[in-house]
Amino acid sequence: MTSRELPGNPEEGAGNARALIAGYDTRIKRRLFILAALAFALLAAFVLDLVTGPSSMSMGHALKGLFGLADLSLPQRIIIFDVRVPAALTAILVGAALSLAGAEMQTVLNNPLASPFTLGVSSAASLGAALALVLGLGIPGVPPDWIVSGNAFVFAFASVLLLQGMARARGAGVETLVLVGIAMVFTFNALVALVQFVASQDALQQLVFWTMGSLGRASWDKLAILALLLIILLPLSLRDAWKLTALRLGEDRARSFGINVVRLRFVSLLRVSLLAGTSVAFVGTIGFIGLVGPHIARLLVGEDHRFFLPTAVLTGALLMSLASALSKVLATGVVLPVGIMTALIGVPFFVFLIFTSRERA
Amino acid sequence: MSPSRLTIHGLCAGYRRRRIIEALSVPTIEGGSVTALLGPNAAGKTTLLRALAGLLPMTGGLDLCGEDLTRLSASERASRVTYMPQSLPQRVALTVFEAVLAALRASPLAGMSPEDARAEAMRALDRLGIADLALSSLDELSGGQRQLASLAQAIVRSPQVLLLDEPTSALDLKHQHKVMALVEEVARERGIVAIIVLHDIALACRWCKRVMVFSKGTVVADGTPEEAVTPGVLADVYGVSARVERCSRGFLQVSVDGPA
C-alpha cells in the first residue's frame, strides 16, 4: 500500500497546494482589512468621544470646531483640547493596555476567563487605593498627587508577581494559578470592605468613586507613561507571537517545539502586570475590557497571535472609547463612571458576537 | 544520510512524589525503522517518551549519534527530538495550516524563511492527505483528523528522533494503517529513530521492526515482533491468554482467548 493519497498527479497536487496557500493569503488579507476597519472605527469613536460631553456646546459645533470649520471660544477650546482630548486618549490607551493584558493572560494561563479583573489585579489595585484614600498609607517618597496611583500600581503589580510565584512553585499548574487568582479577588475584596468599614463618609465616597473607574483623572503625564509602556511592550508581545500561538496547542507540545514555556509565561505575566497595574492605577477599576476585548478579537481573527494581539489592542481601545462617549450622553449634564459603561457596552456586544459569528476570519 | 542511533543508559524518570522508571537501559535503537512501545495502561510508556523529549526531569544518559542529549539546551534538544502528545487540545481558534506553521515558526532555532515554512507545512499536510483541511479550524475537525493534524506538526519538524504517543487511537482502520505506513516511510527516508506507543499489537507487528514491551517502568521483552510478542509475554504483561500466529501473508496475528 502507498502511504500517500495525493491527488492524481504531482502537478495537480502542487496546484492544490498553491491554491490552498493562496486561500491562506486571502485570509491574511481579510485579517489586515479587519485591523484597518477597527483602526478606522477607533478613529471615529475618538472623534465621537471628543464632541460629546456635559457642556452646553452642541456636538455639531464641537465637530466643526475640531476640524477648523467653526470658531471655538477660549472656554470651548479648553474643554475640548485640555479636558476631552486627554480623557479620550486615556480611554484608548487604557482599553488597549487592558485588552492586551487580558489576551496574553488568557493564552499563558490557558483560560478564557482570565483577565486582570477576574484574577485579582483590579481588586489588589483597589486595596492599594483604599489604603491611600482612607488610611493615608502610601509608599514613602511618592508625591501626594501620585499616592493613590502609586499604591494601586504597587498592589496590582504585586498581585501578578504573587501569581508568578505560584507559577514557578513546583507542581503548580495553570489551573492552580487561576484558582489562586480567584481566591485573591475574594481576599482583596474582603480587605477593601474592611477598609471601607472604618472609613469616614468622605473617604468612603472617594473610594467608591475610585473603584468605579473614571477617566476624569486623565492627565498628560499619565498619558505619556501609558503610551510609552504600550510602545515598548506591544512589540515585545508581538515578538513572542508565534510562541504564544504554539502555547495554545498545549504546554507539552510547545515545549517539544523548544519553547521555554516557564520563561514565556514569566515574561508575559510581567508585561501583564505592567499594563494592568498602570492602567488600573491611573483610571481605577475597569471591568470586562480585559475579558471581552480579547474574546471579540478571537472571534474576528482567530488565535494566530500575530493578528490576535493587535486586534485585541484595537477592540479594547474601541470598546473603551465608545464606553467613554456613551458615559457622557446617557444622562444630560452628567459623566457616568466609565467602568460602569464598559460592562454595559462590552457584555451585550460580546453576546451579540457570540450568537452571530458563524465563521472565524 | 546515515541513520540516527539512540542509546538509553540507566534512565530514571517520573514525577515529584513517584518515580515511574528506574534505571532503564535498552540496547541501541536504530534509525530507519519504527520501534513500537507496547504495554498496559500506566506501564510508564508516556513517561518514557516525555523523559526522552526532555519534558520530565530525568537522570541517566541519552546518547544520540555520539551526542549526549541531556547536555543540550531545551531548544537544541527540541531541534533533534520531537514529541507528539496523544491529540491536539480543543477550543483553539487556529486553522490546521496555522497549527503546522506554528510548529516550524515558534521554535527558537527556526531559521526557515516564512515562504519555506509555508511550503513545508503544506507538504506535510499533503503527505498525510489532509491538505484539503488546511484552512479548517481545529475546532471543526473530528478526533481522527485532529490526530492527523498533530502528526503533520511532528513530521514537519524533521527531527532525528520522533516520539509518537498513541497516534492512531482515534483513527479508523484505513487511517491507522495509513499513518503507520507514513511513519515507517518517513523513518526510512530520513533515517530517524521513530518510537511509537501503541495499544494495537497487530498494528505494531505489521509495521514495526522492533517491539519493546513495557510493564511497571521496565522493558520485559525487546526484539523483533516474533521475539517480543509471545503468549508468555502477553500473559505476564496483560494477564490474557492469547495465541500468536502467522497469517497467510506472513504477518503476526494475536488472538486473545480470554483472561489468563
Interface residues (C-beta under 8 A of the other chain):
Chain A: M1 T2 S3 R4 E5 L6 G13 N16 A17 L20 I21 G23 Y24 R27 P112 R170 G171 W242 K243 T245 A246 R248 L249 G250 D252 R253 A254 R255 S256 F257 G258 I259 N260 R298 L299 G302 E303 D304 R360
Chain B: R16 R50 A53 G54 L55 A74 S75 E76 R77 A78 S79 V81 T82 Y83 M84 P85 L88 P89 R91 V92 A93 L94 T95 F97 E98 A99 A102 A103 R105 A106 S107 P108 L109 R118 A119 M122 R123 D126 R127 G129 A131 D132 A134 L135 S137 Q153 R157 H177 K178 A181 L182 E184 E185
